[in-house]
Amino acid sequence: MSRSAYDVSLTDDGWSPEIFKIISGNTSTSWERLDVGAVLSHSFELESNVKTVFYSTPAVITFRVPTKAALQEAYSTSLLPLEILSDKPKASALHLAKRMLGNYGSLVSVISIMILFVYMVATPSKSGSAKGSKKKR
């Protein structure tokens, strides 16, 4: 039997003040109760002027359940490394061609085959027309 969680708190303090400035919201919050199946949302906005790769730490969620006396603790999923203000490498012509071929190669092949088929059906054969115009003696 599932029960509600009480004294739920979220702490997401892994955002380094040397790299990030909080624009709006808080990195930590709490709720008195979280019912089974309920969905909660929390957001905040950060800004950075530092060019770096940032590795975040998971947020910590603590809560109480009626069946256990001890405070329970859970962790959020870690984020992938964040490349902050990074320079995007320019795509070379070869890389662009490979990507286009990968995305559209099969479509180009099908269209090319259809055009070739229509051309072959619509264009009379030169060898056949040459044979037909010869007079037999």
TORDO-663347 format. One record per residue (C-alpha): x, y, z. Coordinates in steps of 0.02 Angstrom, whole numbers, padded with zeros to 5 digits, always signed. Example, Ala and Ser with C-alpha at 12.3 -4.5 7.8 and 13.67 -1.06 7.14 Angstrom:
% residues 2
+00615-00225+00390;+00684-00053+00357;
END
This chain:
% residues 137
+00000+00000+00000;+00074+00167-00054;+00066+00317+00058;+00097+00502+00043;+00267+00579+00076;+00280+00718+00204;+00406+00858+00234;+00470+00844+00056;+00618+00955+00017;+00721+00981-00139;+00898+01050-00130;+00988+01084-00293;+01139+01183-00233;+01266+01112-00356;+01266+01271-00462;+01431+01357-00424;+01411+01543-00383;+01578+01576-00471;+01499+01516-00635;+01311+01547-00615;+01203+01691-00557;+01023+01653-00505;+00907+01761-00611;+00741+01700-00541;+00677+01569-00421;+00768+01469-00288;+00878+01315-00302;+00791+01241-00149;+00610+01223-00102;+00496+01116+00006;+00320+01048+00008;+00220+00992+00158;+00149+00839+00072;+00165+00742-00090;+00021+00624-00126;+00046+00459-00217;+00042+00488-00406;+00050+00677-00389;+00169+00779-00497;+00264+00930-00433;+00366+01051-00534;+00504+01170-00482;+00607+01284-00591;+00734+01422-00577;+00834+01524-00702;+01023+01539-00705;+01142+01648-00804;+01326+01625-00839;+01460+01734-00914;+01600+01607-00892;+01659+01498-01035;+01684+01323-00964;+01624+01144-00957;+01518+01122-00801;+01485+00956-00715;+01330+00967-00605;+01290+00868-00450;+01123+00782-00425;+00986+00871-00329;+00944+00796-00159;+00765+00757-00113;+00723+00717+00068;+00555+00659+00133;+00466+00564+00270;+00348+00417+00251;+00230+00363+00390;+00296+00185+00394;+00478+00234+00429;+00546+00343+00567;+00706+00394+00477;+00711+00534+00350;+00722+00461+00174;+00841+00531+00043;+00841+00518-00147;+00945+00594-00287;+00898+00665-00455;+00975+00607-00617;+01140+00695-00654;+01151+00808-00804;+01274+00780-00944;+01421+00901-00944;+01362+01075-00993;+01471+01166-01119;+01438+01345-01066;+01471+01481-01196;+01570+01356-01300;+01623+01389-01477;+01537+01272-01597;+01661+01199-01721;+01623+01247-01901;+01561+01101-02002;+01673+01058-02149;+01600+01029-02321;+01640+00843-02306;+01552+00831-02138;+01402+00924-02207;+01396+00809-02360;+01405+00654-02249;+01264+00719-02140;+01156+00762-02291;+01190+00591-02369;+01145+00507-02206;+00983+00605-02190;+00926+00609-02370;+01026+00476-02462;+00887+00347-02475;+00763+00479-02534;+00882+00540-02669;+00911+00359-02726;+00725+00323-02744;+00692+00486-02838;+00841+00453-02953;+00779+00277-02993;+00604+00343-03031;+00672+00479-03147;+00782+00352-03236;+00634+00235-03259;+00523+00374-03329;+00663+00429-03445;+00688+00252-03509;+00501+00225-03539;+00473+00396-03620;+00627+00398-03732;+00618+00286-03886;+00760+00166-03910;+00883+00222-04044;+00934+00045-04092;+00752-00009-04111;+00706+00142-04218;+00860+00117-04326;+00812-00064-04360;+00633-00018-04401;+00683+00111-04531;+00798-00007-04628;+00721-00085-04780;+00747-00268-04805;+00802-00324-04976;
END
